[in-house]
Amino acid sequence: MKYMLLIYGSEAVEAAKSEAVRQAEMAEYFGLNDYAKGRNISISSAEALLPTQMATSVRLRNNQIGTTDGPFAETKEQLAGYYVIECQNLDEAIDFAAHIPGSRDGVVEIRPVVVFS
């Protein structure tokens, strides 16, 4: 089964972390590759995102393209990154998500991916 794990967290909380804490968390993120391999979970893609102030939102209304600087909506938590994994079932996806450092002070949303044939 293929799942997308969306990592949400507070940019303000991240900005307040010390450099040592950020470096330790990055080491944990890089360690997730070994964790996944040990559980026969395949990571197809994983990326971190720049802060929402770098985002551009696009809307098409009446065949007119409109753009807005920033995210789609103001929220307490922002999308910080994602993983796309393949594993046996939701329980394995939940276990992997619980090992993502962002799950400690944010939330990881797990969404099954539609596989078109």
Backbone as XML, in Angstrom:
<?xml version="1.0"?>
<chain id="A" units="angstrom">
  <residue number="1" name="MET">
    <atom name="N" x="0.854" y="-1.175" z="0.000"/>
    <atom name="CA" x="0.000" y="0.000" z="0.000"/>
    <atom name="C" x="0.894" y="1.230" z="0.000"/>
  </residue>
  <residue number="2" name="LYS">
    <atom name="N" x="0.492" y="2.251" z="-0.734"/>
    <atom name="CA" x="1.261" y="3.490" z="-0.804"/>
    <atom name="C" x="0.550" y="4.557" z="0.017"/>
  </residue>
  <residue number="3" name="TYR">
    <atom name="N" x="1.351" y="5.275" z="0.826"/>
    <atom name="CA" x="0.816" y="6.329" z="1.687"/>
    <atom name="C" x="1.657" y="7.590" z="1.539"/>
  </residue>
  <residue number="4" name="MET">
    <atom name="N" x="1.000" y="8.750" z="1.642"/>
    <atom name="CA" x="1.703" y="10.019" z="1.769"/>
    <atom name="C" x="1.571" y="10.444" z="3.218"/>
  </residue>
  <residue number="5" name="LEU">
    <atom name="N" x="2.701" y="10.779" z="3.820"/>
    <atom name="CA" x="2.727" y="11.245" z="5.203"/>
    <atom name="C" x="3.062" y="12.731" z="5.166"/>
  </residue>
  <residue number="6" name="LEU">
    <atom name="N" x="2.100" y="13.547" z="5.540"/>
    <atom name="CA" x="2.240" y="15.000" z="5.505"/>
    <atom name="C" x="2.618" y="15.485" z="6.899"/>
  </residue>
  <residue number="7" name="ILE">
    <atom name="N" x="3.732" y="16.179" z="6.997"/>
    <atom name="CA" x="4.272" y="16.609" z="8.287"/>
    <atom name="C" x="3.893" y="18.066" z="8.520"/>
  </residue>
  <residue number="8" name="TYR">
    <atom name="N" x="3.096" y="18.307" z="9.551"/>
    <atom name="CA" x="2.668" y="19.660" z="9.895"/>
    <atom name="C" x="3.280" y="20.069" z="11.224"/>
  </residue>
  <residue number="9" name="GLY">
    <atom name="N" x="3.702" y="21.316" z="11.302"/>
    <atom name="CA" x="4.249" y="21.829" z="12.544"/>
    <atom name="C" x="4.176" y="23.341" z="12.550"/>
  </residue>
  <residue number="10" name="SER">
    <atom name="N" x="4.516" y="23.910" z="13.652"/>
    <atom name="CA" x="4.500" y="25.357" z="13.807"/>
    <atom name="C" x="5.855" y="25.926" z="13.400"/>
  </residue>
  <residue number="11" name="GLU">
    <atom name="N" x="5.836" y="26.834" z="12.427"/>
    <atom name="CA" x="7.083" y="27.486" z="12.019"/>
    <atom name="C" x="7.672" y="28.286" z="13.179"/>
  </residue>
  <residue number="12" name="ALA">
    <atom name="N" x="6.823" y="28.847" z="14.033"/>
    <atom name="CA" x="7.312" y="29.608" z="15.194"/>
    <atom name="C" x="8.036" y="28.690" z="16.177"/>
  </residue>
  <residue number="13" name="VAL">
    <atom name="N" x="7.495" y="27.505" z="16.412"/>
    <atom name="CA" x="8.150" y="26.541" z="17.309"/>
    <atom name="C" x="9.492" y="26.111" z="16.721"/>
  </residue>
  <residue number="14" name="GLU">
    <atom name="N" x="9.521" y="25.845" z="15.424"/>
    <atom name="CA" x="10.772" y="25.453" z="14.773"/>
    <atom name="C" x="11.820" y="26.547" z="14.875"/>
  </residue>
  <residue number="15" name="ALA">
    <atom name="N" x="11.404" y="27.786" z="14.651"/>
    <atom name="CA" x="12.336" y="28.913" z="14.688"/>
    <atom name="C" x="12.926" y="29.113" z="16.083"/>
  </residue>
  <residue number="16" name="ALA">
    <atom name="N" x="12.185" y="28.719" z="17.112"/>
    <atom name="CA" x="12.639" y="28.912" z="18.493"/>
    <atom name="C" x="13.607" y="27.822" z="18.954"/>
  </residue>
  <residue number="17" name="LYS">
    <atom name="N" x="13.746" y="26.744" z="18.179"/>
    <atom name="CA" x="14.632" y="25.650" z="18.576"/>
    <atom name="C" x="16.082" y="26.074" z="18.408"/>
  </residue>
  <residue number="18" name="SER">
    <atom name="N" x="16.921" y="25.575" z="19.287"/>
    <atom name="CA" x="18.354" y="25.856" z="19.185"/>
    <atom name="C" x="18.934" y="25.116" z="17.979"/>
  </residue>
  <residue number="19" name="GLU">
    <atom name="N" x="20.090" y="25.575" z="17.551"/>
    <atom name="CA" x="20.766" y="24.922" z="16.427"/>
    <atom name="C" x="21.100" y="23.469" z="16.775"/>
  </residue>
  <residue number="20" name="ALA">
    <atom name="N" x="21.475" y="23.208" z="18.007"/>
    <atom name="CA" x="21.800" y="21.839" z="18.430"/>
    <atom name="C" x="20.579" y="20.924" z="18.318"/>
  </residue>
  <residue number="21" name="VAL">
    <atom name="N" x="19.414" y="21.425" z="18.732"/>
    <atom name="CA" x="18.183" y="20.634" z="18.638"/>
    <atom name="C" x="17.837" y="20.388" z="17.173"/>
  </residue>
  <residue number="22" name="ARG">
    <atom name="N" x="17.957" y="21.410" z="16.329"/>
    <atom name="CA" x="17.660" y="21.239" z="14.901"/>
    <atom name="C" x="18.589" y="20.205" z="14.268"/>
  </residue>
  <residue number="23" name="GLN">
    <atom name="N" x="19.870" y="20.266" z="14.610"/>
    <atom name="CA" x="20.828" y="19.305" z="14.049"/>
    <atom name="C" x="20.520" y="17.878" z="14.518"/>
  </residue>
  <residue number="24" name="ALA">
    <atom name="N" x="20.138" y="17.726" z="15.775"/>
    <atom name="CA" x="19.784" y="16.401" z="16.296"/>
    <atom name="C" x="18.552" y="15.852" z="15.582"/>
  </residue>
  <residue number="25" name="GLU">
    <atom name="N" x="17.569" y="16.704" z="15.351"/>
    <atom name="CA" x="16.368" y="16.255" z="14.634"/>
    <atom name="C" x="16.704" y="15.889" z="13.189"/>
  </residue>
  <residue number="26" name="MET">
    <atom name="N" x="17.578" y="16.653" z="12.537"/>
    <atom name="CA" x="17.960" y="16.314" z="11.164"/>
    <atom name="C" x="18.638" y="14.948" z="11.119"/>
  </residue>
  <residue number="27" name="ALA">
    <atom name="N" x="19.462" y="14.653" z="12.112"/>
    <atom name="CA" x="20.103" y="13.338" z="12.175"/>
    <atom name="C" x="19.043" y="12.244" z="12.289"/>
  </residue>
  <residue number="28" name="GLU">
    <atom name="N" x="17.988" y="12.506" z="13.061"/>
    <atom name="CA" x="16.890" y="11.544" z="13.171"/>
    <atom name="C" x="16.186" y="11.360" z="11.827"/>
  </residue>
  <residue number="29" name="TYR">
    <atom name="N" x="15.940" y="12.476" z="11.125"/>
    <atom name="CA" x="15.302" y="12.377" z="9.806"/>
    <atom name="C" x="16.146" y="11.514" z="8.868"/>
  </residue>
  <residue number="30" name="PHE">
    <atom name="N" x="17.453" y="11.764" z="8.830"/>
    <atom name="CA" x="18.316" y="10.969" z="7.960"/>
    <atom name="C" x="18.344" y="9.509" z="8.399"/>
  </residue>
  <residue number="31" name="GLY">
    <atom name="N" x="18.207" y="9.248" z="9.691"/>
    <atom name="CA" x="18.167" y="7.891" z="10.202"/>
    <atom name="C" x="16.905" y="7.126" z="9.843"/>
  </residue>
  <residue number="32" name="LEU">
    <atom name="N" x="15.876" y="7.830" z="9.417"/>
    <atom name="CA" x="14.629" y="7.150" z="9.042"/>
    <atom name="C" x="14.822" y="6.216" z="7.849"/>
  </residue>
  <residue number="33" name="ASN">
    <atom name="N" x="15.804" y="6.492" z="7.004"/>
    <atom name="CA" x="16.065" y="5.584" z="5.875"/>
    <atom name="C" x="16.424" y="4.196" z="6.381"/>
  </residue>
  <residue number="34" name="ASP">
    <atom name="N" x="17.315" y="4.126" z="7.354"/>
    <atom name="CA" x="17.696" y="2.829" z="7.916"/>
    <atom name="C" x="16.529" y="2.179" z="8.646"/>
  </residue>
  <residue number="35" name="TYR">
    <atom name="N" x="15.752" y="3.001" z="9.372"/>
    <atom name="CA" x="14.590" y="2.464" z="10.075"/>
    <atom name="C" x="13.620" y="1.819" z="9.080"/>
  </residue>
  <residue number="36" name="ALA">
    <atom name="N" x="13.378" y="2.516" z="7.974"/>
    <atom name="CA" x="12.457" y="1.996" z="6.954"/>
    <atom name="C" x="12.988" y="0.697" z="6.346"/>
  </residue>
  <residue number="37" name="LYS">
    <atom name="N" x="14.257" y="0.680" z="5.987"/>
    <atom name="CA" x="14.848" y="-0.529" z="5.393"/>
    <atom name="C" x="14.720" y="-1.720" z="6.325"/>
  </residue>
  <residue number="38" name="GLY">
    <atom name="N" x="14.910" y="-1.500" z="7.620"/>
    <atom name="CA" x="14.815" y="-2.581" z="8.594"/>
    <atom name="C" x="13.410" y="-3.135" z="8.741"/>
  </residue>
  <residue number="39" name="ARG">
    <atom name="N" x="12.437" y="-2.408" z="8.269"/>
    <atom name="CA" x="11.041" y="-2.850" z="8.360"/>
    <atom name="C" x="10.430" y="-3.107" z="6.987"/>
  </residue>
  <residue number="40" name="ASN">
    <atom name="N" x="11.281" y="-3.175" z="5.972"/>
    <atom name="CA" x="10.834" y="-3.437" z="4.603"/>
    <atom name="C" x="9.828" y="-2.398" z="4.112"/>
  </residue>
  <residue number="41" name="ILE">
    <atom name="N" x="10.041" y="-1.148" z="4.512"/>
    <atom name="CA" x="9.228" y="-0.029" z="4.057"/>
    <atom name="C" x="10.048" y="0.717" z="3.018"/>
  </residue>
  <residue number="42" name="SER">
    <atom name="N" x="9.434" y="0.978" z="1.887"/>
    <atom name="CA" x="10.116" y="1.697" z="0.812"/>
    <atom name="C" x="9.734" y="3.173" z="0.858"/>
  </residue>
  <residue number="43" name="ILE">
    <atom name="N" x="10.743" y="4.046" z="0.879"/>
    <atom name="CA" x="10.494" y="5.489" z="0.806"/>
    <atom name="C" x="10.676" y="5.896" z="-0.648"/>
  </residue>
  <residue number="44" name="SER">
    <atom name="N" x="9.571" y="6.270" z="-1.323"/>
    <atom name="CA" x="9.672" y="6.672" z="-2.725"/>
    <atom name="C" x="10.084" y="8.117" z="-2.873"/>
  </residue>
  <residue number="45" name="SER">
    <atom name="N" x="9.716" y="8.937" z="-1.888"/>
    <atom name="CA" x="10.013" y="10.359" z="-1.974"/>
    <atom name="C" x="9.922" y="10.958" z="-0.581"/>
  </residue>
  <residue number="46" name="ALA">
    <atom name="N" x="10.760" y="11.955" z="-0.333"/>
    <atom name="CA" x="10.705" y="12.683" z="0.931"/>
    <atom name="C" x="11.354" y="14.038" z="0.699"/>
  </residue>
  <residue number="47" name="GLU">
    <atom name="N" x="10.696" y="15.076" z="1.136"/>
    <atom name="CA" x="11.223" y="16.430" z="0.967"/>
    <atom name="C" x="10.811" y="17.301" z="2.140"/>
  </residue>
  <residue number="48" name="ALA">
    <atom name="N" x="11.674" y="18.236" z="2.468"/>
    <atom name="CA" x="11.331" y="19.295" z="3.415"/>
    <atom name="C" x="10.929" y="20.515" z="2.587"/>
  </residue>
  <residue number="49" name="LEU">
    <atom name="N" x="10.083" y="21.349" z="3.147"/>
    <atom name="CA" x="9.617" y="22.542" z="2.442"/>
    <atom name="C" x="10.150" y="23.799" z="3.112"/>
  </residue>
  <residue number="50" name="LEU">
    <atom name="N" x="10.376" y="24.829" z="2.306"/>
    <atom name="CA" x="10.749" y="26.130" z="2.851"/>
    <atom name="C" x="9.541" y="26.719" z="3.581"/>
  </residue>
  <residue number="51" name="PRO">
    <atom name="N" x="9.740" y="27.736" z="4.426"/>
    <atom name="CA" x="8.627" y="28.325" z="5.177"/>
    <atom name="C" x="7.512" y="28.855" z="4.267"/>
  </residue>
  <residue number="52" name="THR">
    <atom name="N" x="6.328" y="28.977" z="4.852"/>
    <atom name="CA" x="5.152" y="29.393" z="4.088"/>
    <atom name="C" x="5.297" y="30.780" z="3.477"/>
  </residue>
  <residue number="53" name="GLN">
    <atom name="N" x="6.158" y="31.615" z="4.030"/>
    <atom name="CA" x="6.354" y="32.939" z="3.436"/>
    <atom name="C" x="6.939" y="32.839" z="2.027"/>
  </residue>
  <residue number="54" name="MET">
    <atom name="N" x="7.477" y="31.676" z="1.668"/>
    <atom name="CA" x="8.022" y="31.455" z="0.332"/>
    <atom name="C" x="6.970" y="30.875" z="-0.624"/>
  </residue>
  <residue number="55" name="ALA">
    <atom name="N" x="5.786" y="30.569" z="-0.115"/>
    <atom name="CA" x="4.749" y="29.931" z="-0.929"/>
    <atom name="C" x="4.057" y="30.925" z="-1.853"/>
  </residue>
  <residue number="56" name="THR">
    <atom name="N" x="3.504" y="30.401" z="-2.924"/>
    <atom name="CA" x="2.621" y="31.142" z="-3.820"/>
    <atom name="C" x="1.387" y="30.282" z="-4.018"/>
  </residue>
  <residue number="57" name="SER">
    <atom name="N" x="0.211" y="30.854" z="-3.810"/>
    <atom name="CA" x="-1.040" y="30.134" z="-4.017"/>
    <atom name="C" x="-1.635" y="30.562" z="-5.356"/>
  </residue>
  <residue number="58" name="VAL">
    <atom name="N" x="-2.154" y="29.606" z="-6.109"/>
    <atom name="CA" x="-2.717" y="29.867" z="-7.435"/>
    <atom name="C" x="-4.176" y="29.452" z="-7.452"/>
  </residue>
  <residue number="59" name="ARG">
    <atom name="N" x="-5.002" y="30.310" z="-8.004"/>
    <atom name="CA" x="-6.433" y="30.020" z="-8.176"/>
    <atom name="C" x="-6.830" y="30.364" z="-9.597"/>
  </residue>
  <residue number="60" name="LEU">
    <atom name="N" x="-7.657" y="29.540" z="-10.199"/>
    <atom name="CA" x="-8.199" y="29.825" z="-11.520"/>
    <atom name="C" x="-9.691" y="30.092" z="-11.354"/>
  </residue>
  <residue number="61" name="ARG">
    <atom name="N" x="-10.118" y="31.302" z="-11.651"/>
    <atom name="CA" x="-11.527" y="31.684" z="-11.548"/>
    <atom name="C" x="-11.918" y="32.370" z="-12.848"/>
  </residue>
  <residue number="62" name="ASN">
    <atom name="N" x="-12.988" y="31.883" z="-13.462"/>
    <atom name="CA" x="-13.466" y="32.463" z="-14.723"/>
    <atom name="C" x="-12.335" y="32.581" z="-15.743"/>
  </residue>
  <residue number="63" name="ASN">
    <atom name="N" x="-11.536" y="31.516" z="-15.842"/>
    <atom name="CA" x="-10.399" y="31.446" z="-16.760"/>
    <atom name="C" x="-9.329" y="32.497" z="-16.512"/>
  </residue>
  <residue number="64" name="GLN">
    <atom name="N" x="-9.318" y="33.084" z="-15.335"/>
    <atom name="CA" x="-8.301" y="34.060" z="-14.956"/>
    <atom name="C" x="-7.431" y="33.457" z="-13.854"/>
  </residue>
  <residue number="65" name="ILE">
    <atom name="N" x="-6.136" y="33.529" z="-14.052"/>
    <atom name="CA" x="-5.199" y="33.022" z="-13.049"/>
    <atom name="C" x="-4.940" y="34.118" z="-12.030"/>
  </residue>
  <residue number="66" name="GLY">
    <atom name="N" x="-5.144" y="33.784" z="-10.777"/>
    <atom name="CA" x="-4.832" y="34.699" z="-9.687"/>
    <atom name="C" x="-3.791" y="34.075" z="-8.791"/>
  </residue>
  <residue number="67" name="THR">
    <atom name="N" x="-2.833" y="34.871" z="-8.348"/>
    <atom name="CA" x="-1.810" y="34.364" z="-7.438"/>
    <atom name="C" x="-1.788" y="35.217" z="-6.177"/>
  </residue>
  <residue number="68" name="THR">
    <atom name="N" x="-1.423" y="34.561" z="-5.085"/>
    <atom name="CA" x="-1.283" y="35.232" z="-3.798"/>
    <atom name="C" x="0.019" y="34.760" z="-3.175"/>
  </residue>
  <residue number="69" name="ASP">
    <atom name="N" x="0.788" y="35.702" z="-2.650"/>
    <atom name="CA" x="1.986" y="35.305" z="-1.916"/>
    <atom name="C" x="1.559" y="34.664" z="-0.609"/>
  </residue>
  <residue number="70" name="GLY">
    <atom name="N" x="2.217" y="33.585" z="-0.269"/>
    <atom name="CA" x="1.927" y="32.915" z="0.990"/>
    <atom name="C" x="1.041" y="31.694" z="0.808"/>
  </residue>
  <residue number="71" name="PRO">
    <atom name="N" x="0.709" y="31.073" z="1.916"/>
    <atom name="CA" x="-0.063" y="29.826" z="1.866"/>
    <atom name="C" x="-1.533" y="30.071" z="1.548"/>
  </residue>
  <residue number="72" name="PHE">
    <atom name="N" x="-2.233" y="28.971" z="1.305"/>
    <atom name="CA" x="-3.654" y="29.020" z="0.975"/>
    <atom name="C" x="-4.473" y="29.605" z="2.120"/>
  </residue>
  <residue number="73" name="ALA">
    <atom name="N" x="-4.123" y="29.244" z="3.346"/>
    <atom name="CA" x="-4.905" y="29.694" z="4.497"/>
    <atom name="C" x="-3.998" y="29.899" z="5.703"/>
  </residue>
  <residue number="74" name="GLU">
    <atom name="N" x="-4.401" y="30.792" z="6.571"/>
    <atom name="CA" x="-3.693" y="30.977" z="7.843"/>
    <atom name="C" x="-4.070" y="29.816" z="8.758"/>
  </residue>
  <residue number="75" name="THR">
    <atom name="N" x="-3.061" y="29.166" z="9.313"/>
    <atom name="CA" x="-3.312" y="28.047" z="10.218"/>
    <atom name="C" x="-2.293" y="28.083" z="11.351"/>
  </residue>
  <residue number="76" name="LYS">
    <atom name="N" x="-2.583" y="27.326" z="12.415"/>
    <atom name="CA" x="-1.633" y="27.229" z="13.524"/>
    <atom name="C" x="-0.445" y="26.361" z="13.132"/>
  </residue>
  <residue number="77" name="GLU">
    <atom name="N" x="-0.684" y="25.367" z="12.286"/>
    <atom name="CA" x="0.381" y="24.469" z="11.854"/>
    <atom name="C" x="0.522" y="24.575" z="10.339"/>
  </residue>
  <residue number="78" name="GLN">
    <atom name="N" x="1.753" y="24.481" z="9.865"/>
    <atom name="CA" x="2.031" y="24.607" z="8.459"/>
    <atom name="C" x="2.630" y="23.302" z="7.931"/>
  </residue>
  <residue number="79" name="LEU">
    <atom name="N" x="2.397" y="23.042" z="6.648"/>
    <atom name="CA" x="2.981" y="21.865" z="6.010"/>
    <atom name="C" x="4.488" y="22.077" z="5.901"/>
  </residue>
  <residue number="80" name="ALA">
    <atom name="N" x="5.257" y="21.208" z="6.529"/>
    <atom name="CA" x="6.710" y="21.368" z="6.591"/>
    <atom name="C" x="7.452" y="20.413" z="5.662"/>
  </residue>
  <residue number="81" name="GLY">
    <atom name="N" x="6.817" y="19.310" z="5.308"/>
    <atom name="CA" x="7.455" y="18.334" z="4.447"/>
    <atom name="C" x="6.586" y="17.096" z="4.317"/>
  </residue>
  <residue number="82" name="TYR">
    <atom name="N" x="7.127" y="16.098" z="3.636"/>
    <atom name="CA" x="6.335" y="14.889" z="3.411"/>
    <atom name="C" x="7.229" y="13.694" z="3.120"/>
  </residue>
  <residue number="83" name="TYR">
    <atom name="N" x="6.655" y="12.521" z="3.263"/>
    <atom name="CA" x="7.226" y="11.258" z="2.810"/>
    <atom name="C" x="6.167" y="10.558" z="1.983"/>
  </residue>
  <residue number="84" name="VAL">
    <atom name="N" x="6.576" y="9.844" z="0.954"/>
    <atom name="CA" x="5.715" y="8.896" z="0.268"/>
    <atom name="C" x="6.360" y="7.542" z="0.498"/>
  </residue>
  <residue number="85" name="ILE">
    <atom name="N" x="5.610" y="6.656" z="1.131"/>
    <atom name="CA" x="6.157" y="5.342" z="1.482"/>
    <atom name="C" x="5.269" y="4.241" z="0.917"/>
  </residue>
  <residue number="86" name="GLU">
    <atom name="N" x="5.858" y="3.066" z="0.794"/>
    <atom name="CA" x="5.103" y="1.860" z="0.468"/>
    <atom name="C" x="5.371" y="0.857" z="1.567"/>
  </residue>
  <residue number="87" name="CYS">
    <atom name="N" x="4.273" y="0.337" z="2.132"/>
    <atom name="CA" x="4.382" y="-0.642" z="3.199"/>
    <atom name="C" x="3.179" y="-1.575" z="3.131"/>
  </residue>
  <residue number="88" name="GLN">
    <atom name="N" x="3.114" y="-2.518" z="4.047"/>
    <atom name="CA" x="2.061" y="-3.532" z="3.993"/>
    <atom name="C" x="0.675" y="-3.003" z="4.332"/>
  </residue>
  <residue number="89" name="ASN">
    <atom name="N" x="0.606" y="-2.104" z="5.332"/>
    <atom name="CA" x="-0.723" y="-1.686" z="5.787"/>
    <atom name="C" x="-0.625" y="-0.393" z="6.596"/>
  </residue>
  <residue number="90" name="LEU">
    <atom name="N" x="-1.775" y="0.099" z="7.031"/>
    <atom name="CA" x="-1.846" y="1.339" z="7.784"/>
    <atom name="C" x="-1.083" y="1.253" z="9.102"/>
  </residue>
  <residue number="91" name="ASP">
    <atom name="N" x="-1.107" y="0.097" z="9.749"/>
    <atom name="CA" x="-0.374" y="-0.042" z="11.015"/>
    <atom name="C" x="1.117" y="0.235" z="10.827"/>
  </residue>
  <residue number="92" name="GLU">
    <atom name="N" x="1.698" y="-0.258" z="9.741"/>
    <atom name="CA" x="3.109" y="0.008" z="9.473"/>
    <atom name="C" x="3.333" y="1.486" z="9.167"/>
  </residue>
  <residue number="93" name="ALA">
    <atom name="N" x="2.399" y="2.109" z="8.449"/>
    <atom name="CA" x="2.513" y="3.539" z="8.149"/>
    <atom name="C" x="2.438" y="4.363" z="9.439"/>
  </residue>
  <residue number="94" name="ILE">
    <atom name="N" x="1.563" y="3.964" z="10.348"/>
    <atom name="CA" x="1.441" y="4.658" z="11.635"/>
    <atom name="C" x="2.738" y="4.524" z="12.426"/>
  </residue>
  <residue number="95" name="ASP">
    <atom name="N" x="3.311" y="3.322" z="12.455"/>
    <atom name="CA" x="4.562" y="3.117" z="13.167"/>
    <atom name="C" x="5.663" y="4.001" z="12.590"/>
  </residue>
  <residue number="96" name="PHE">
    <atom name="N" x="5.762" y="4.068" z="11.263"/>
    <atom name="CA" x="6.780" y="4.906" z="10.631"/>
    <atom name="C" x="6.530" y="6.375" z="10.971"/>
  </residue>
  <residue number="97" name="ALA">
    <atom name="N" x="5.281" y="6.823" z="10.871"/>
    <atom name="CA" x="4.936" y="8.222" z="11.169"/>
    <atom name="C" x="5.306" y="8.594" z="12.599"/>
  </residue>
  <residue number="98" name="ALA">
    <atom name="N" x="5.149" y="7.672" z="13.521"/>
    <atom name="CA" x="5.480" y="7.943" z="14.923"/>
    <atom name="C" x="6.978" y="8.147" z="15.124"/>
  </residue>
  <residue number="99" name="HIS">
    <atom name="N" x="7.796" y="7.698" z="14.173"/>
    <atom name="CA" x="9.244" y="7.880" z="14.261"/>
    <atom name="C" x="9.718" y="9.141" z="13.543"/>
  </residue>
  <residue number="100" name="ILE">
    <atom name="N" x="8.828" y="9.859" z="12.910"/>
    <atom name="CA" x="9.190" y="11.127" z="12.273"/>
    <atom name="C" x="9.305" y="12.177" z="13.372"/>
  </residue>
  <residue number="101" name="PRO">
    <atom name="N" x="10.445" y="12.858" z="13.483"/>
    <atom name="CA" x="10.614" y="13.838" z="14.562"/>
    <atom name="C" x="9.499" y="14.882" z="14.629"/>
  </residue>
  <residue number="102" name="GLY">
    <atom name="N" x="8.953" y="15.275" z="13.500"/>
    <atom name="CA" x="7.878" y="16.268" z="13.491"/>
    <atom name="C" x="6.610" y="15.816" z="14.189"/>
  </residue>
  <residue number="103" name="SER">
    <atom name="N" x="6.470" y="14.521" z="14.439"/>
    <atom name="CA" x="5.265" y="14.036" z="15.127"/>
    <atom name="C" x="5.281" y="14.400" z="16.605"/>
  </residue>
  <residue number="104" name="ARG">
    <atom name="N" x="6.464" y="14.746" z="17.150"/>
    <atom name="CA" x="6.560" y="15.054" z="18.579"/>
    <atom name="C" x="5.951" y="16.400" z="18.942"/>
  </residue>
  <residue number="105" name="ASP">
    <atom name="N" x="6.141" y="17.415" z="18.101"/>
    <atom name="CA" x="5.561" y="18.723" z="18.435"/>
    <atom name="C" x="4.625" y="19.235" z="17.348"/>
  </residue>
  <residue number="106" name="GLY">
    <atom name="N" x="4.310" y="18.395" z="16.397"/>
    <atom name="CA" x="3.352" y="18.725" z="15.337"/>
    <atom name="C" x="2.442" y="17.540" z="15.119"/>
  </residue>
  <residue number="107" name="VAL">
    <atom name="N" x="2.092" y="17.302" z="13.880"/>
    <atom name="CA" x="1.233" y="16.166" z="13.544"/>
    <atom name="C" x="1.648" y="15.636" z="12.180"/>
  </residue>
  <residue number="108" name="VAL">
    <atom name="N" x="1.521" y="14.321" z="12.002"/>
    <atom name="CA" x="1.769" y="13.695" z="10.711"/>
    <atom name="C" x="0.444" y="13.109" z="10.232"/>
  </residue>
  <residue number="109" name="GLU">
    <atom name="N" x="-0.033" y="13.618" z="9.118"/>
    <atom name="CA" x="-1.272" y="13.120" z="8.520"/>
    <atom name="C" x="-0.912" y="12.032" z="7.524"/>
  </residue>
  <residue number="110" name="ILE">
    <atom name="N" x="-1.579" y="10.887" z="7.621"/>
    <atom name="CA" x="-1.340" y="9.757" z="6.710"/>
    <atom name="C" x="-2.504" y="9.687" z="5.738"/>
  </residue>
  <residue number="111" name="ARG">
    <atom name="N" x="-2.188" y="9.720" z="4.455"/>
    <atom name="CA" x="-3.220" y="9.625" z="3.427"/>
    <atom name="C" x="-2.872" y="8.505" z="2.447"/>
  </residue>
  <residue number="112" name="PRO">
    <atom name="N" x="-3.770" y="7.550" z="2.222"/>
    <atom name="CA" x="-3.518" y="6.560" z="1.183"/>
    <atom name="C" x="-3.433" y="7.261" z="-0.177"/>
  </residue>
  <residue number="113" name="VAL">
    <atom name="N" x="-2.538" y="6.760" z="-1.018"/>
    <atom name="CA" x="-2.349" y="7.331" z="-2.345"/>
    <atom name="C" x="-3.143" y="6.503" z="-3.347"/>
  </residue>
  <residue number="114" name="VAL">
    <atom name="N" x="-3.851" y="7.163" z="-4.230"/>
    <atom name="CA" x="-4.579" y="6.483" z="-5.303"/>
    <atom name="C" x="-3.544" y="6.084" z="-6.358"/>
  </residue>
  <residue number="115" name="VAL">
    <atom name="N" x="-3.490" y="4.818" z="-6.682"/>
    <atom name="CA" x="-2.575" y="4.335" z="-7.713"/>
    <atom name="C" x="-3.402" y="4.080" z="-8.962"/>
  </residue>
  <residue number="116" name="PHE">
    <atom name="N" x="-3.168" y="4.893" z="-9.978"/>
    <atom name="CA" x="-3.892" y="4.741" z="-11.237"/>
    <atom name="C" x="-3.162" y="3.718" z="-12.088"/>
  </residue>
  <residue number="117" name="SER">
    <atom name="N" x="-3.935" y="2.823" z="-12.698"/>
    <atom name="CA" x="-3.290" y="1.787" z="-13.533"/>
    <atom name="C" x="-3.223" y="2.217" z="-14.977"/>
  </residue>
</chain>
